[in-house]
């Protein structure tokens, strides 16, 4: 009886994040701290695919998202949307309750499956959300950066402001 009560209390005390969705482990976050003389101690995060299967999906997604931004349309990344402006890219809030409909999805063909694409996108969002949250905590005194492999770089400033730029490609 006491074990059941203790387990229930542990579950109730644990913080709940509405944006986290259970997915597979398609992505990894690599975290480093700068040792350069100009920004000592600045935190950097890189989100990249973990497996060959995840890379195949990610390459399809990134190619589609690059084209979408190049023609001037927005890309939906779950809780955020990246839009192209005349001054560059801008990050806007999008979905409060993240689900598969909160993403800009490319058409899937060949060996890739649409249902697994949803899992890859949700896992990417979970990792991006975790990296941005941690970057906000460590963005002092220098900005922290979060790089979404081959696609975007988010600069998180000490005041909580986030700027977004292309990473590894030009329009």
GUVEX-516343 format. One record per residue: residue number from 1; residue in one letter; z, y, x of N, C-alpha, C in turn. Coordinates in Angstrom, 1 decimal, decimal comma, padded with zeros to 4 digits. Example, Ala and Ser with C-alpha at 12.3 -4.5 7.8 and 13.67 -1.06 7.14 Angstrom:
<atoms>
+-----+-----+--------+--------+--------+--------+--------+--------+--------+--------+--------+
:   n : res :    n_z :    n_y :    n_x :   ca_z :   ca_y :   ca_x :    c_z :    c_y :    c_x :
+-----+-----+--------+--------+--------+--------+--------+--------+--------+--------+--------+
:   1 :   A :  007,8 : -005,7 :  013,2 :  007,8 : -004,5 :  012,3 :  007,8 : -003,3 :  013,2 :
:   2 :   S :  007,1 : -002,2 :  012,8 :  007,1 : -001,1 :  013,7 :  007,9 :  000,0 :  012,9 :
+-----+-----+--------+--------+--------+--------+--------+--------+--------+--------+--------+
</atoms>
This chain:
<atoms>
+-----+-----+--------+--------+--------+--------+--------+--------+--------+--------+--------+
:   n : res :    n_z :    n_y :    n_x :   ca_z :   ca_y :   ca_x :    c_z :    c_y :    c_x :
+-----+-----+--------+--------+--------+--------+--------+--------+--------+--------+--------+
:   1 :   X :  000,0 : -001,2 :  000,8 :  000,0 :  000,0 :  000,0 :  000,0 :  001,2 :  000,9 :
:   2 :   X :  000,9 :  001,3 :  001,9 :  001,0 :  002,5 :  002,8 : -000,3 :  002,6 :  003,6 :
:   3 :   X : -000,9 :  001,5 :  003,9 : -002,2 :  001,6 :  004,7 : -003,3 :  002,2 :  003,8 :
:   4 :   X : -003,3 :  001,9 :  002,6 : -004,3 :  002,4 :  001,7 : -004,1 :  003,9 :  001,5 :
:   5 :   X : -002,8 :  004,4 :  001,4 : -002,5 :  005,8 :  001,2 : -002,9 :  006,5 :  002,5 :
:   6 :   X : -002,6 :  005,9 :  003,7 : -002,9 :  006,6 :  004,9 : -004,4 :  006,7 :  005,1 :
:   7 :   X : -005,2 :  005,7 :  004,7 : -006,6 :  005,8 :  004,8 : -007,2 :  006,9 :  003,9 :
:   8 :   X : -006,6 :  007,0 :  002,7 : -007,0 :  008,0 :  001,8 : -006,8 :  009,4 :  002,3 :
:   9 :   X : -005,6 :  009,6 :  002,9 : -005,3 :  010,9 :  003,5 : -006,2 :  011,2 :  004,6 :
:  10 :   X : -006,5 :  010,3 :  005,5 : -007,5 :  010,5 :  006,6 : -008,8 :  011,0 :  006,0 :
:  11 :   X : -009,3 :  010,3 :  005,0 : -010,6 :  010,7 :  004,4 : -010,5 :  012,1 :  003,8 :
:  12 :   X : -009,4 :  012,5 :  003,1 : -009,3 :  013,8 :  002,5 : -009,1 :  014,9 :  003,5 :
:  13 :   X : -008,6 :  014,6 :  004,7 : -008,3 :  015,6 :  005,7 : -009,6 :  015,9 :  006,5 :
:  14 :   X : -010,5 :  014,9 :  006,6 : -011,7 :  015,1 :  007,4 : -012,6 :  016,2 :  006,8 :
:  15 :   X : -013,1 :  017,1 :  007,7 : -014,0 :  018,1 :  007,2 : -015,3 :  017,5 :  006,7 :
:  16 :   X : -015,8 :  018,1 :  005,6 : -017,1 :  017,6 :  005,1 : -018,1 :  018,6 :  005,3 :
:  17 :   X : -019,3 :  018,2 :  005,8 : -020,4 :  019,2 :  006,0 : -021,5 :  018,8 :  005,0 :
:  18 :   X : -021,9 :  019,6 :  004,1 : -022,9 :  019,3 :  003,1 : -024,3 :  019,1 :  003,7 :
:  19 :   X : -024,5 :  019,7 :  004,9 : -025,9 :  019,7 :  005,5 : -026,1 :  018,4 :  006,2 :
:  20 :   X : -025,1 :  017,6 :  006,5 : -025,3 :  016,4 :  007,2 : -025,7 :  015,2 :  006,3 :
:  21 :   X : -026,7 :  014,6 :  006,6 : -027,3 :  013,5 :  005,9 : -027,3 :  012,3 :  006,8 :
:  22 :   X : -026,9 :  011,1 :  006,3 : -026,9 :  009,9 :  007,1 : -028,3 :  009,5 :  007,4 :
:  23 :   X : -028,7 :  009,3 :  008,6 : -030,0 :  008,9 :  009,0 : -029,9 :  008,0 :  010,2 :
:  24 :   X : -031,1 :  007,6 :  010,7 : -031,1 :  006,8 :  011,9 : -030,9 :  007,7 :  013,1 :
:  25 :   X : -030,8 :  007,2 :  014,3 : -030,6 :  007,9 :  015,5 : -031,9 :  008,2 :  016,3 :
:  26 :   X : -032,8 :  009,0 :  015,7 : -034,1 :  009,3 :  016,2 : -034,1 :  010,3 :  017,3 :
:  27 :   X : -033,1 :  011,2 :  017,3 : -033,1 :  012,3 :  018,3 : -031,8 :  012,3 :  019,1 :
:  28 :   X : -031,9 :  013,0 :  020,2 : -030,7 :  013,2 :  021,1 : -030,6 :  014,7 :  021,4 :
:  29 :   X : -029,4 :  015,1 :  021,7 : -029,1 :  016,4 :  022,1 : -028,7 :  016,3 :  023,6 :
:  30 :   X : -029,4 :  017,0 :  024,5 : -028,9 :  017,1 :  025,9 : -028,3 :  018,5 :  026,0 :
:  31 :   X : -027,1 :  018,5 :  026,6 : -026,4 :  019,8 :  026,7 : -026,1 :  020,0 :  028,2 :
:  32 :   X : -026,5 :  021,3 :  028,7 : -026,3 :  021,6 :  030,0 : -025,6 :  023,0 :  030,1 :
:  33 :   X : -025,0 :  023,3 :  031,2 : -024,4 :  024,6 :  031,4 : -025,1 :  025,2 :  032,6 :
:  34 :   X : -025,5 :  026,5 :  032,5 : -026,2 :  027,2 :  033,6 : -025,4 :  027,4 :  034,8 :
:  35 :   X : -025,9 :  027,2 :  035,9 : -025,2 :  027,5 :  037,2 : -025,9 :  028,7 :  037,9 :
:  36 :   X : -026,9 :  029,3 :  037,3 : -027,6 :  030,4 :  037,9 : -026,7 :  031,6 :  038,1 :
:  37 :   X : -027,0 :  032,4 :  039,1 : -026,2 :  033,6 :  039,4 : -026,2 :  034,7 :  038,3 :
:  38 :   X : -027,4 :  034,7 :  037,6 : -027,5 :  035,8 :  036,5 : -026,8 :  035,4 :  035,2 :
:  39 :   X : -026,7 :  034,1 :  034,9 : -026,1 :  033,7 :  033,6 : -025,2 :  032,5 :  033,8 :
:  40 :   X : -024,2 :  032,7 :  034,7 : -023,3 :  031,5 :  034,9 : -022,5 :  031,1 :  033,7 :
:  41 :   X : -022,6 :  029,8 :  033,4 : -021,8 :  029,3 :  032,2 : -022,5 :  029,4 :  030,9 :
:  42 :   X : -023,8 :  029,8 :  030,9 : -024,5 :  029,9 :  029,6 : -024,9 :  028,5 :  029,2 :
:  43 :   X : -024,7 :  028,2 :  027,9 : -024,9 :  026,8 :  027,4 : -026,3 :  026,7 :  026,9 :
:  44 :   X : -026,9 :  025,5 :  027,2 : -028,3 :  025,2 :  026,8 : -028,3 :  023,8 :  026,1 :
:  45 :   X : -029,0 :  023,7 :  025,0 : -029,1 :  022,4 :  024,3 : -030,6 :  022,1 :  024,1 :
:  46 :   X : -031,0 :  020,9 :  024,3 : -032,3 :  020,4 :  024,1 : -032,3 :  019,3 :  023,1 :
:  47 :   X : -033,1 :  019,4 :  022,1 : -033,2 :  018,3 :  021,1 : -034,5 :  017,7 :  021,3 :
:  48 :   X : -034,5 :  016,4 :  021,5 : -035,8 :  015,7 :  021,8 : -035,7 :  014,3 :  021,2 :
:  49 :   X : -036,9 :  013,7 :  020,9 : -037,0 :  012,3 :  020,3 : -036,3 :  011,3 :  021,3 :
:  50 :   X : -035,7 :  010,3 :  020,8 : -035,0 :  009,3 :  021,6 : -035,8 :  008,1 :  021,9 :
:  51 :   X : -036,7 :  007,7 :  021,0 : -037,5 :  006,5 :  021,2 : -039,0 :  006,8 :  021,1 :
:  52 :   X : -039,8 :  005,8 :  021,5 : -041,3 :  005,9 :  021,4 : -041,7 :  006,1 :  019,9 :
:  53 :   X : -041,0 :  005,4 :  019,0 : -041,4 :  005,6 :  017,6 : -041,1 :  007,0 :  017,1 :
:  54 :   X : -039,9 :  007,5 :  017,5 : -039,5 :  008,9 :  017,2 : -040,5 :  009,9 :  017,8 :
:  55 :   X : -041,0 :  009,6 :  019,0 : -041,9 :  010,5 :  019,7 : -043,3 :  010,6 :  018,9 :
:  56 :   X : -043,7 :  009,4 :  018,4 : -044,9 :  009,4 :  017,6 : -044,8 :  010,2 :  016,4 :
:  57 :   X : -043,7 :  010,1 :  015,7 : -043,5 :  011,0 :  014,5 : -043,4 :  012,4 :  014,9 :
:  58 :   X : -042,6 :  012,7 :  015,9 : -042,4 :  014,1 :  016,4 : -043,7 :  014,8 :  016,8 :
:  59 :   X : -044,6 :  014,0 :  017,5 : -045,9 :  014,6 :  017,9 : -046,7 :  015,0 :  016,7 :
:  60 :   X : -046,7 :  014,1 :  015,7 : -047,4 :  014,4 :  014,5 : -046,9 :  015,7 :  013,8 :
:  61 :   X : -045,5 :  015,7 :  013,7 : -044,9 :  016,9 :  013,0 : -045,1 :  018,2 :  013,8 :
:  62 :   X : -044,9 :  018,2 :  015,1 : -045,0 :  019,4 :  015,9 : -046,5 :  019,9 :  015,9 :
:  63 :   X : -047,5 :  019,0 :  016,0 : -048,9 :  019,5 :  015,9 : -049,1 :  020,2 :  014,6 :
:  64 :   X : -048,7 :  019,6 :  013,5 : -048,9 :  020,2 :  012,2 : -048,1 :  021,5 :  012,0 :
:  65 :   X : -046,9 :  021,6 :  012,5 : -046,1 :  022,8 :  012,4 : -046,7 :  023,9 :  013,2 :
:  66 :   X : -047,2 :  023,6 :  014,4 : -047,8 :  024,6 :  015,3 : -049,0 :  025,2 :  014,5 :
:  67 :   X : -049,9 :  024,4 :  014,0 : -051,0 :  024,9 :  013,2 : -050,6 :  025,7 :  012,0 :
:  68 :   X : -049,6 :  025,3 :  011,3 : -049,1 :  026,0 :  010,2 : -048,6 :  027,4 :  010,6 :
:  69 :   X : -047,8 :  027,5 :  011,7 : -047,4 :  028,8 :  012,1 : -048,5 :  029,7 :  012,7 :
:  70 :   X : -049,5 :  029,1 :  013,3 : -050,6 :  029,8 :  013,9 : -051,5 :  030,4 :  012,8 :
:  71 :   X : -051,6 :  029,8 :  011,6 : -052,4 :  030,4 :  010,5 : -051,5 :  031,4 :  009,7 :
:  72 :   X : -050,3 :  031,6 :  010,1 : -049,4 :  032,6 :  009,4 : -048,5 :  032,1 :  008,3 :
:  73 :   X : -048,4 :  030,8 :  008,1 : -047,6 :  030,2 :  007,1 : -046,2 :  029,9 :  007,6 :
:  74 :   X : -045,2 :  029,7 :  006,8 : -043,9 :  029,4 :  007,2 : -043,7 :  027,9 :  007,4 :
:  75 :   X : -042,8 :  027,5 :  008,2 : -042,4 :  026,1 :  008,4 : -041,0 :  025,9 :  008,0 :
:  76 :   X : -040,8 :  024,9 :  007,1 : -039,5 :  024,6 :  006,5 : -038,8 :  023,5 :  007,4 :
:  77 :   X : -037,6 :  023,9 :  007,9 : -036,9 :  023,0 :  008,8 : -035,6 :  022,5 :  008,1 :
:  78 :   X : -035,6 :  022,3 :  006,8 : -034,3 :  021,9 :  006,2 : -033,6 :  023,1 :  005,7 :
:  79 :   X : -032,5 :  023,4 :  006,4 : -031,7 :  024,6 :  006,0 : -032,3 :  025,9 :  006,4 :
:  80 :   X : -033,3 :  025,9 :  007,2 : -034,0 :  027,1 :  007,6 : -035,5 :  027,1 :  007,4 :
:  81 :   X : -036,1 :  028,3 :  007,4 : -037,5 :  028,4 :  007,4 : -037,9 :  029,4 :  008,5 :
:  82 :   X : -038,9 :  029,0 :  009,3 : -039,4 :  029,8 :  010,4 : -040,7 :  030,5 :  009,8 :
:  83 :   X : -040,7 :  031,8 :  009,9 : -041,9 :  032,5 :  009,4 : -042,5 :  033,3 :  010,5 :
:  84 :   X : -043,8 :  033,5 :  010,5 : -044,5 :  034,3 :  011,5 : -044,6 :  035,7 :  011,0 :
:  85 :   X : -044,2 :  036,7 :  011,8 : -044,3 :  038,1 :  011,5 : -045,2 :  038,8 :  012,6 :
:  86 :   X : -045,5 :  040,0 :  012,4 : -046,3 :  040,7 :  013,4 : -045,5 :  040,9 :  014,7 :
:  87 :   X : -044,2 :  040,8 :  014,6 : -043,3 :  041,0 :  015,8 : -042,9 :  039,6 :  016,4 :
:  88 :   X : -043,4 :  038,5 :  015,9 : -043,0 :  037,2 :  016,4 : -042,5 :  036,3 :  015,3 :
:  89 :   X : -041,6 :  035,4 :  015,6 : -041,1 :  034,5 :  014,6 : -039,8 :  034,9 :  014,1 :
:  90 :   X : -039,5 :  034,5 :  012,9 : -038,2 :  034,9 :  012,3 : -037,6 :  033,7 :  011,6 :
:  91 :   X : -036,3 :  033,6 :  011,7 : -035,5 :  032,4 :  011,1 : -034,8 :  032,9 :  009,8 :
:  92 :   X : -035,1 :  032,2 :  008,7 : -034,5 :  032,6 :  007,4 : -033,8 :  031,4 :  006,9 :
:  93 :   X : -032,8 :  031,6 :  006,1 : -032,1 :  030,5 :  005,4 : -033,1 :  029,9 :  004,3 :
:  94 :   X : -033,0 :  028,6 :  004,1 : -033,9 :  028,0 :  003,2 : -033,1 :  027,1 :  002,2 :
:  95 :   X : -032,8 :  025,8 :  002,5 : -032,2 :  024,9 :  001,6 : -030,7 :  024,8 :  001,9 :
:  96 :   X : -029,9 :  025,0 :  000,8 : -028,4 :  024,9 :  001,0 : -028,0 :  023,4 :  001,0 :
:  97 :   X : -028,6 :  022,6 :  000,1 : -028,4 :  021,2 :  000,1 : -029,6 :  020,5 :  000,7 :
:  98 :   X : -029,6 :  020,1 :  001,9 : -030,7 :  019,5 :  002,6 : -031,1 :  018,2 :  002,1 :
:  99 :   X : -032,4 :  018,0 :  001,8 : -033,0 :  016,7 :  001,3 : -034,4 :  016,7 :  001,8 :
: 100 :   X : -035,1 :  015,6 :  001,6 : -036,5 :  015,5 :  002,1 : -037,5 :  016,5 :  001,6 :
: 101 :   X : -037,2 :  017,1 :  000,5 : -038,1 :  018,2 :  000,0 : -038,0 :  019,5 :  000,7 :
: 102 :   X : -037,0 :  019,6 :  001,6 : -036,7 :  020,9 :  002,3 : -037,5 :  021,0 :  003,6 :
: 103 :   X : -038,5 :  020,2 :  003,8 : -039,3 :  020,2 :  005,0 : -040,8 :  020,4 :  004,8 :
: 104 :   X : -041,5 :  021,1 :  005,7 : -042,9 :  021,1 :  005,7 : -043,3 :  019,8 :  006,3 :
: 105 :   X : -044,0 :  019,0 :  005,5 : -044,4 :  017,6 :  006,0 : -045,9 :  017,5 :  006,3 :
: 106 :   X : -046,2 :  016,9 :  007,4 : -047,6 :  016,6 :  007,7 : -048,1 :  015,4 :  006,9 :
: 107 :   X : -049,4 :  015,2 :  006,7 : -049,9 :  014,0 :  006,1 : -049,7 :  012,8 :  007,1 :
: 108 :   X : -049,3 :  011,7 :  006,6 : -049,0 :  010,5 :  007,5 : -050,1 :  009,5 :  007,4 :
: 109 :   X : -050,6 :  009,0 :  008,5 : -051,6 :  008,0 :  008,5 : -051,4 :  007,0 :  009,6 :
: 110 :   X : -052,2 :  005,9 :  009,6 : -052,0 :  004,9 :  010,7 : -050,8 :  004,1 :  010,5 :
: 111 :   X : -050,1 :  003,8 :  011,6 : -048,9 :  003,0 :  011,6 : -047,7 :  003,7 :  011,1 :
: 112 :   X : -047,8 :  005,0 :  011,0 : -046,6 :  005,8 :  010,6 : -046,4 :  005,7 :  009,1 :
: 113 :   X : -045,1 :  005,8 :  008,6 : -044,8 :  005,6 :  007,2 : -044,1 :  006,8 :  006,7 :
: 114 :   X : -044,5 :  007,2 :  005,5 : -044,0 :  008,5 :  004,9 : -042,5 :  008,4 :  004,7 :
: 115 :   X : -041,9 :  007,3 :  004,3 : -040,5 :  007,2 :  004,0 : -039,7 :  007,4 :  005,3 :
: 116 :   X : -040,3 :  006,9 :  006,5 : -039,6 :  007,0 :  007,7 : -039,7 :  008,4 :  008,3 :
: 117 :   X : -040,8 :  009,1 :  007,9 : -041,0 :  010,5 :  008,3 : -039,8 :  011,3 :  007,7 :
: 118 :   X : -039,4 :  011,0 :  006,5 : -038,2 :  011,7 :  005,9 : -037,0 :  011,5 :  006,7 :
: 119 :   X : -036,7 :  010,3 :  007,2 : -035,6 :  010,0 :  008,0 : -035,6 :  010,8 :  009,4 :
: 120 :   X : -036,8 :  010,8 :  009,9 : -037,0 :  011,6 :  011,2 : -036,7 :  013,0 :  011,0 :
: 121 :   X : -037,2 :  013,6 :  010,0 : -037,0 :  015,0 :  009,7 : -035,5 :  015,3 :  009,4 :
: 122 :   X : -034,8 :  014,5 :  008,6 : -033,4 :  014,7 :  008,4 : -032,6 :  014,5 :  009,6 :
: 123 :   X : -032,9 :  013,6 :  010,5 : -032,2 :  013,4 :  011,7 : -032,4 :  014,6 :  012,7 :
: 124 :   X : -033,7 :  015,2 :  012,7 : -033,9 :  016,4 :  013,5 : -033,1 :  017,5 :  013,0 :
: 125 :   X : -033,0 :  017,6 :  011,6 : -032,2 :  018,7 :  011,0 : -030,7 :  018,5 :  011,4 :
: 126 :   X : -030,2 :  017,3 :  011,3 : -028,8 :  017,1 :  011,7 : -028,5 :  017,5 :  013,1 :
: 127 :   X : -029,4 :  017,2 :  014,0 : -029,2 :  017,5 :  015,4 : -029,3 :  019,0 :  015,7 :
: 128 :   X : -030,3 :  019,7 :  015,0 : -030,5 :  021,1 :  015,1 : -029,3 :  021,8 :  014,5 :
: 129 :   X : -028,8 :  021,4 :  013,4 : -027,6 :  022,0 :  012,8 : -026,4 :  021,9 :  013,8 :
: 130 :   X : -026,2 :  020,7 :  014,3 : -025,0 :  020,5 :  015,2 : -025,2 :  021,3 :  016,5 :
: 131 :   X : -026,4 :  021,4 :  017,1 : -026,6 :  022,2 :  018,3 : -026,4 :  023,7 :  018,0 :
: 132 :   X : -026,9 :  024,2 :  016,9 : -026,8 :  025,6 :  016,6 : -025,3 :  025,9 :  016,3 :
: 133 :   X : -024,6 :  025,1 :  015,6 : -023,1 :  025,3 :  015,4 : -022,4 :  025,3 :  016,7 :
: 134 :   X : -022,6 :  024,4 :  017,6 : -021,9 :  024,4 :  018,8 : -022,3 :  025,6 :  019,7 :
: 135 :   X : -023,6 :  026,0 :  019,6 : -024,1 :  027,1 :  020,4 : -023,4 :  028,4 :  020,0 :
: 136 :   X : -023,1 :  028,5 :  018,7 : -022,4 :  029,7 :  018,2 : -021,0 :  029,8 :  018,8 :
: 137 :   X : -020,4 :  028,7 :  019,0 : -019,0 :  028,6 :  019,6 : -019,1 :  029,0 :  021,1 :
: 138 :   X : -020,2 :  028,6 :  021,8 : -020,2 :  028,8 :  023,2 : -021,1 :  030,0 :  023,7 :
: 139 :   X : -021,5 :  030,8 :  022,8 : -022,4 :  031,9 :  023,1 : -021,7 :  033,1 :  023,7 :
: 140 :   X : -020,7 :  032,9 :  024,5 : -019,9 :  034,0 :  025,1 : -019,7 :  033,7 :  026,6 :
: 141 :   X : -019,9 :  034,6 :  027,4 : -020,4 :  036,0 :  027,3 : -021,9 :  036,1 :  027,2 :
: 142 :   X : -022,6 :  034,9 :  027,6 : -024,1 :  034,9 :  027,6 : -024,6 :  034,2 :  026,3 :
: 143 :   X : -025,8 :  034,5 :  025,9 : -026,4 :  033,8 :  024,8 : -026,6 :  032,3 :  025,1 :
: 144 :   X : -026,5 :  031,5 :  024,1 : -026,7 :  030,0 :  024,3 : -028,1 :  029,8 :  023,7 :
: 145 :   X : -028,8 :  028,8 :  024,3 : -030,2 :  028,5 :  023,8 : -030,2 :  027,1 :  023,3 :
: 146 :   X : -031,0 :  026,9 :  022,2 : -031,2 :  025,6 :  021,7 : -032,8 :  025,4 :  021,6 :
: 147 :   X : -033,3 :  024,4 :  022,3 : -034,7 :  024,1 :  022,3 : -035,0 :  022,9 :  021,5 :
: 148 :   X : -035,9 :  023,1 :  020,6 : -036,5 :  021,9 :  019,8 : -037,7 :  021,5 :  020,5 :
: 149 :   X : -037,7 :  020,4 :  021,1 : -038,7 :  019,9 :  022,1 : -040,2 :  020,2 :  021,6 :
: 150 :   X : -040,9 :  020,9 :  022,5 : -042,3 :  021,2 :  022,4 : -042,6 :  022,1 :  021,2 :
: 151 :   X : -041,6 :  022,8 :  020,7 : -041,8 :  023,6 :  019,5 : -041,1 :  024,9 :  019,5 :
: 152 :   X : -039,8 :  025,0 :  019,4 : -039,1 :  026,3 :  019,3 : -037,9 :  026,4 :  020,2 :
: 153 :   X : -037,6 :  027,6 :  020,5 : -036,4 :  027,9 :  021,3 : -035,6 :  028,9 :  020,5 :
: 154 :   X : -034,3 :  028,6 :  020,2 : -033,4 :  029,4 :  019,4 : -032,4 :  030,1 :  020,4 :
: 155 :   X : -032,3 :  031,4 :  020,4 : -031,4 :  032,1 :  021,2 : -030,2 :  032,5 :  020,3 :
: 156 :   X : -029,0 :  032,0 :  020,6 : -027,9 :  032,3 :  019,8 : -027,0 :  033,3 :  020,6 :
: 157 :   X : -026,8 :  034,5 :  020,0 : -026,1 :  035,6 :  020,7 : -024,6 :  035,6 :  020,3 :
: 158 :   X : -023,8 :  036,2 :  021,1 : -022,3 :  036,2 :  020,9 : -022,0 :  036,8 :  019,5 :
: 159 :   X : -022,8 :  037,7 :  018,9 : -022,5 :  038,2 :  017,6 : -023,0 :  037,3 :  016,5 :
: 160 :   X : -023,5 :  036,1 :  016,8 : -023,9 :  035,2 :  015,8 : -025,4 :  035,3 :  015,4 :
: 161 :   X : -026,1 :  036,3 :  015,9 : -027,5 :  036,5 :  015,6 : -028,3 :  035,4 :  016,3 :
: 162 :   X : -029,3 :  034,9 :  015,6 : -030,2 :  033,9 :  016,2 : -031,6 :  034,4 :  016,2 :
: 163 :   X : -032,3 :  034,4 :  017,4 : -033,7 :  034,7 :  017,5 : -034,4 :  033,4 :  017,8 :
: 164 :   X : -035,7 :  033,4 :  017,3 : -036,5 :  032,2 :  017,5 : -037,8 :  032,6 :  018,2 :
: 165 :   X : -038,2 :  031,7 :  019,1 : -039,5 :  031,9 :  019,8 : -040,2 :  030,6 :  020,0 :
: 166 :   X : -041,5 :  030,6 :  020,3 : -042,2 :  029,4 :  020,6 : -041,7 :  028,8 :  021,9 :
: 167 :   X : -041,8 :  027,5 :  022,1 : -041,4 :  026,9 :  023,3 : -042,5 :  025,9 :  023,7 :
: 168 :   X : -043,2 :  026,2 :  024,8 : -044,2 :  025,2 :  025,3 : -045,6 :  025,3 :  024,6 :
: 169 :   X : -045,8 :  026,3 :  023,9 : -047,2 :  026,5 :  023,3 : -047,4 :  027,9 :  022,9 :
: 170 :   X : -048,7 :  028,2 :  022,8 : -049,1 :  029,6 :  022,4 : -050,1 :  029,4 :  021,2 :
: 171 :   X : -050,1 :  030,4 :  020,3 : -051,0 :  030,3 :  019,2 : -052,5 :  030,4 :  019,6 :
+-----+-----+--------+--------+--------+--------+--------+--------+--------+--------+--------+
</atoms>
